C-alpha cells in the first residue's frame, strides 16, 4: 500500500527519467567491464575461504537499516523517501546491470552470472523481490538477530540454495538509527557495550547456521558528515525529525560527545571483526572501512552548500550517486588487504580494482 502511495521510483520509467533529469543518478557507463573475468571462478569449488575468488560467490544477502534497504535512492519528492529502492541499493541490489546501476551484486554478476539473493526491484522486505535483503527501515543494533533469523530462513528455504556447497557473501551495516534515536536517551557506554554483544551474537549465529560464509562488516560512517555542510532551509526540519539526537537544539551541547562516541562505535566494530573465533576455513568476518571518510560534494565556487544531487529528497538518505560510490568502495575494499584498506570515498575520484592472476582472492585476515 505504501508503495502505491509514495510511488515506485526505480521501476517507474517516468519517475526514473525525472531522477536522471535532476542529476540524482549516475549516468550509465558505456565502456567495457574493466576486469578480466577469465579466471574469476575457481576450477573447482574451494574448501578454504582464504582461496575464495569473486566468481566463487553464489549467494548474496544483506542486513541493515534504511540505507541498506535503499530508501529514497531515486526520490524526487520527500514522500518518495518511503519507497525502498532495494533493487538499486549499494550492497544488495541486482536490478538491471552494473552499467546502469552500480551495486556490489551487479559487479559480482560479471564474475558469476548465476549469482542469486540480490533484490530485483523496489520492494519492502515482505515482498518476494526483496530476496535476501532483509534490511529494515529504523533498524538498530538490537534488531540484528531478528534480521539474521529471517535471512537464514530465506536462504535455507530457497530451492536454489545448496547450503553446504554454495559460498555466501553477507554484508551488514548498522548504527545510524542508534546514533540518531538512542544516543540521547541511553547511557552511551552501555550503548557501545550492547553493540559489541549484538555483533558477537549475530556473527556467532551466522557462523553456526550458514557454512561457507564471508561476512562484510561495513564500518558505520560517523554522521558528523551530515553536519559538515550547509543545506536548503527545509532540510533542517527533516534532519531534526529523523535524527533528533544529533540535530535537535536540545542536544547541541552534546554533539561533540556524540561524534566521539560514533568513532568509538566504529572501533567496537573493528574489534569484533578481529576476533580469532571468526576466522575458520568456512567462515570469516572482514571489516570494510570505505565509508569512514566518505565525502559529500559541495557546490562549486567555494560554497559550503552540499550538492543535493547526492542526497535523497528528504535530505537524510542518499541518492543513487552515493550508492554508486558505496558499491565501488565496498568492491574495492574486498580486494584490499585487511591492514591496507581504503577509508576515504570521494565521488568522481575512485578507481575500480580488479582481481589479478597473482592476487585472485577476496582478502581475509588470513590471506592478507
Secondary structure as the mmCIF struct_conf table of DSSP 4:
data_model
#
loop_
_struct_conf.conf_type_id
_struct_conf.id
_struct_conf.beg_label_comp_id
_struct_conf.beg_label_asym_id
_struct_conf.beg_label_seq_id
_struct_conf.end_label_comp_id
_struct_conf.end_label_asym_id
_struct_conf.end_label_seq_id
HELX_RH_AL_P HELX_RH_AL_P1 UNK A 2 UNK A 6
TURN_TY1_P TURN_TY1_P1 UNK A 10 UNK A 11
HELX_RH_AL_P HELX_RH_AL_P2 UNK A 13 UNK A 21
TURN_TY1_P TURN_TY1_P2 UNK A 22 UNK A 23
BEND BEND1 UNK A 25 UNK A 25
HELX_LH_PP_P HELX_LH_PP_P1 UNK A 26 UNK A 29
BEND BEND2 UNK A 31 UNK A 31
BEND BEND3 UNK A 34 UNK A 35
TURN_TY1_P TURN_TY1_P3 UNK A 38 UNK A 39
BEND BEND4 UNK A 40 UNK A 41
BEND BEND5 UNK A 43 UNK A 44
BEND BEND6 UNK A 47 UNK A 47
HELX_RH_3T_P HELX_RH_3T_P1 UNK A 49 UNK A 51
STRN STRN1 UNK A 53 UNK A 53
HELX_RH_3T_P HELX_RH_3T_P2 UNK A 54 UNK A 56
STRN STRN2 UNK A 57 UNK A 64
BEND BEND7 UNK A 65 UNK A 65
HELX_RH_AL_P HELX_RH_AL_P3 UNK A 66 UNK A 69
TURN_TY1_P TURN_TY1_P4 UNK A 70 UNK A 70
STRN STRN3 UNK A 71 UNK A 71
TURN_TY1_P TURN_TY1_P5 UNK A 72 UNK A 74
BEND BEND8 UNK A 76 UNK A 77
HELX_RH_3T_P HELX_RH_3T_P3 UNK A 78 UNK A 82
BEND BEND9 UNK A 83 UNK A 83
STRN STRN4 UNK A 84 UNK A 84
HELX_RH_3T_P HELX_RH_3T_P4 UNK A 86 UNK A 88
TURN_TY1_P TURN_TY1_P6 UNK A 90 UNK A 92
STRN STRN5 UNK A 93 UNK A 93
BEND BEND10 UNK A 95 UNK A 96
TURN_TY1_P TURN_TY1_P7 UNK A 98 UNK A 100
BEND BEND11 UNK A 101 UNK A 101
HELX_RH_AL_P HELX_RH_AL_P4 UNK A 104 UNK A 111
TURN_TY1_P TURN_TY1_P8 UNK A 113 UNK A 114
STRN STRN6 UNK A 116 UNK A 116
BEND BEND12 UNK A 118 UNK A 118
STRN STRN7 UNK A 119 UNK A 119
BEND BEND13 UNK A 121 UNK A 122
TURN_TY1_P TURN_TY1_P9 UNK A 125 UNK A 126
BEND BEND14 UNK A 127 UNK A 127
HELX_RH_3T_P HELX_RH_3T_P5 UNK A 128 UNK A 130
TURN_TY1_P TURN_TY1_P10 UNK A 131 UNK A 132
STRN STRN8 UNK A 133 UNK A 133
TURN_TY1_P TURN_TY1_P11 UNK A 137 UNK A 138
HELX_RH_3T_P HELX_RH_3T_P6 UNK A 141 UNK A 143
HELX_RH_AL_P HELX_RH_AL_P5 UNK A 144 UNK A 157
TURN_TY1_P TURN_TY1_P12 UNK A 159 UNK A 160
TURN_TY1_P TURN_TY1_P13 UNK A 163 UNK A 165
BEND BEND15 UNK A 166 UNK A 166
STRN STRN9 UNK A 167 UNK A 173
HELX_RH_AL_P HELX_RH_AL_P6 UNK A 176 UNK A 181
TURN_TY1_P TURN_TY1_P14 UNK A 182 UNK A 182
HELX_RH_3T_P HELX_RH_3T_P7 UNK A 183 UNK A 185
BEND BEND16 UNK A 186 UNK A 186
HELX_RH_AL_P HELX_RH_AL_P7 UNK A 188 UNK A 209
BEND BEND17 UNK A 211 UNK A 212
STRN STRN10 UNK A 213 UNK A 218
HELX_LH_PP_P HELX_LH_PP_P2 UNK A 219 UNK A 222
HELX_RH_3T_P HELX_RH_3T_P8 UNK A 223 UNK A 227
BEND BEND18 UNK A 228 UNK A 229
STRN STRN11 UNK A 230 UNK A 230
HELX_RH_AL_P HELX_RH_AL_P8 UNK A 233 UNK A 242
HELX_RH_AL_P HELX_RH_AL_P9 UNK A 244 UNK A 247
BEND BEND19 UNK A 248 UNK A 248
HELX_RH_3T_P HELX_RH_3T_P9 UNK A 249 UNK A 254
HELX_RH_AL_P HELX_RH_AL_P10 UNK A 255 UNK A 273
TURN_TY1_P TURN_TY1_P15 UNK A 274 UNK A 274
HELX_RH_3T_P HELX_RH_3T_P10 UNK A 276 UNK A 278
STRN STRN12 UNK A 279 UNK A 279
BEND BEND20 UNK A 280 UNK A 282
STRN STRN13 UNK A 283 UNK A 288
TURN_TY1_P TURN_TY1_P16 UNK A 290 UNK A 292
STRN STRN14 UNK A 293 UNK A 295
HELX_LH_PP_P HELX_LH_PP_P3 UNK A 297 UNK A 297
STRN STRN15 UNK A 298 UNK A 298
HELX_LH_PP_P HELX_LH_PP_P4 UNK A 299 UNK A 299
BEND BEND21 UNK A 300 UNK A 300
TURN_TY1_P TURN_TY1_P17 UNK A 301 UNK A 302
STRN STRN16 UNK A 305 UNK A 306
HELX_RH_3T_P HELX_RH_3T_P11 UNK A 308 UNK A 310
STRN STRN17 UNK A 311 UNK A 311
TURN_TY1_P TURN_TY1_P18 UNK A 313 UNK A 314
BEND BEND22 UNK A 315 UNK A 317
STRN STRN18 UNK A 318 UNK A 318
HELX_RH_AL_P HELX_RH_AL_P11 UNK A 320 UNK A 334
TURN_TY1_P TURN_TY1_P19 UNK A 335 UNK A 335
BEND BEND23 UNK A 336 UNK A 336
HELX_RH_3T_P HELX_RH_3T_P12 UNK A 338 UNK A 340
STRN STRN19 UNK A 344 UNK A 346
TURN_TY1_P TURN_TY1_P20 UNK A 347 UNK A 348
BEND BEND24 UNK A 357 UNK A 359
STRN STRN20 UNK A 361 UNK A 361
HELX_LH_PP_P HELX_LH_PP_P5 UNK A 362 UNK A 363
TURN_TY1_P TURN_TY1_P21 UNK A 365 UNK A 367
#
